[in-house]
Amino acid sequence: CTHGLQNLKSFSLLELCQTNDRKRVAAKFYSFLVLKKQLALELSQGAPYADIIASVGPKFNTI
């Protein structure tokens, strides 16, 4: 379901994980990697240990 995501340009892993424990943060990080591999997301990171920014990938609407 992509309700409300059509106009979304990018989002931050740090923002998604602000109130989560380590286990949930690790699960979201892994999900980012899986979605990147499936070309649903594009990921960028300015420096090592910096926030990871996700944006819509070429297959975002097909998965």
Sequence and secondary structure as in RCSB ss.txt:
>XXXX:A:sequence
CTHGLQNLKSFSLLELCQTNDRKRVAAKFYSFLVLKKQLALELSQGAPYADIIASVGPKFNTI
>XXXX:A:secstr
  TTTTT  EEEHHHHTTT  HHHHHHHHHHHHHHHHTTSEEEEESSTTS EEEEE TTTTT 
